[in-house]
Amino acid sequence: MNPIFRLVSSGVWLLALALFPLAGCEQGSRAPADAEQVSLHIEEVPDNVACLRITASGASRQVVRDLDVTEGQSVSESFSGLPIGTVVFQAAAYAQTCDSVTKSTVPSWVSDEVSVTVSLSQSKSVTLTLYRNGRAKVTVAFDPENPDAGASD
């Protein structure tokens, strides 16, 4: 299916993640030297979404943030402690609350990965578009008796 068609037909859900440098930290409450802050804004949480998981993967570590959300509400939240350098952002949304989500829970919505270079000196923006997560059972079979099957001349 054409990705543009999926984007339009799946009830597009945008997450705008604006990265801001850390400023004004009090003595003794400083973030690690390799940390950055991210702000999350969602205009309206869609139906059947109760948990949003944002994953930020850097070269040396991965940060995962779970956020319980309420359908129909807007959300503004700040996260800190993110890696510096090339960071791959990804999001998933679940119908269950975050404390009910396990490794085997299938998300209702997923985003593609977006790579961004995060630094303390320059603000960046990241937009993650979530798509409804369809499921299918795919079966693959090999026919060793007919090696030329499907070949075209």
Secondary structure, 3 states (H helix, E strand, C coil): CCHHHHHHHCCCEEEEEEEECCCCCCCCCCCCCCCEEEEEEECCCCCCCCEEEEEEECCCCEEEEEEECCCCCCEEEEEEEECCEEEEEEEEEECCCHHHCCCCCCCCEEECCEEEEECCCCCEEEEEEEEECCCCCCCCCCCCCCCCCCCCC
